[in-house]
Amino acid sequence: MSIRVRVNGEDRELDVDPEMPLLWALRDVLGLTGTKYGCGEALCGSCSVHLDGQVVRACVTPIRRADGRAVTTIEGLSTDGNHPLQRAWVELGVPQCGYCQAGQLMCAAALLAKTPQPTDADIDRSMAGNLCRCGTYTRIRSAVKKAAGVPDAK
């Protein structure tokens, strides 16, 4: 079956099993390896991408759900890595091992698209499904606030 999808602004046609997880279509077929495999059960958030602007877990989303729709991955967040969230992440030293960061950034970007001036509660609620093995949650919250131009209480 042929799946037509717009990935990071580029129209693509994929001849894949419609039940293939979006994650594997992105990584193995399209070579977009920024989206990570974490748990394979939609529990950790490492594989988070946007499907028509909404956060989905690519590890459990069949590629057929993306047919005729737009997918944005971490590679599509910014062509040069200069998205305000990416800059804030670097400036505040958010990543340690970095494994969860693509998913964290994609969830944060979706939050800021809906809520440009988020509160701590907004951030915590939006980011709750993303696990960070290194425990950088306070830095993540600070980086989201910095990117949004919201003063941090620290």
Number of C-alpha atoms within 10 A of each C-alpha: 10 13 18 18 21 18 22 18 11 12 12 15 15 16 12 14 14 18 12 15 19 25 25 20 21 20 15 11 13 12 10 18 15 18 26 24 23 17 12 17 12 19 14 21 32 30 31 31 31 24 20 14 16 17 22 21 24 28 27 16 17 19 24 20 15 19 17 15 16 19 24 21 24 26 16 19 21 14 10 9 13 11 15 18 24 22 15 21 22 12 11 13 13 22 17 13 10 12 18 24 27 23 32 28 26 29 26 23 26 17 21 20 12 11 14 16 18 19 15 15 9 14 21 15 11 18 21 14 17 21 19 21 13 13 12 14 18 10 16 26 20 22 27 29 24 19 20 18 13 15 10 13 7 4
